[in-house]
């Protein structure tokens, strides 16, 4: 599930819409957010992590990283240097990138 779908589902559950979220985000950050701007960021996948943290807070949620214990010998970093998903070996035994 992508951020757009997840945020829209949470908005529906909370009885809010994207316009109200943009308004609350503007109030919380002091930066201008419009319905269109926020919608474009969510649909385009360009929303920043710090914005997602604020949105989660507005909606009454926390974002946390939880160890899934999927790291094993089959999942190995294949290129020392730049961090990019393309630099990781990915196979069926390791269902996500390290």
Helices and strands as residue ranges (DSSP letters): H 3-14, H 18-29, H 35-44, H 49-58, G 85-87
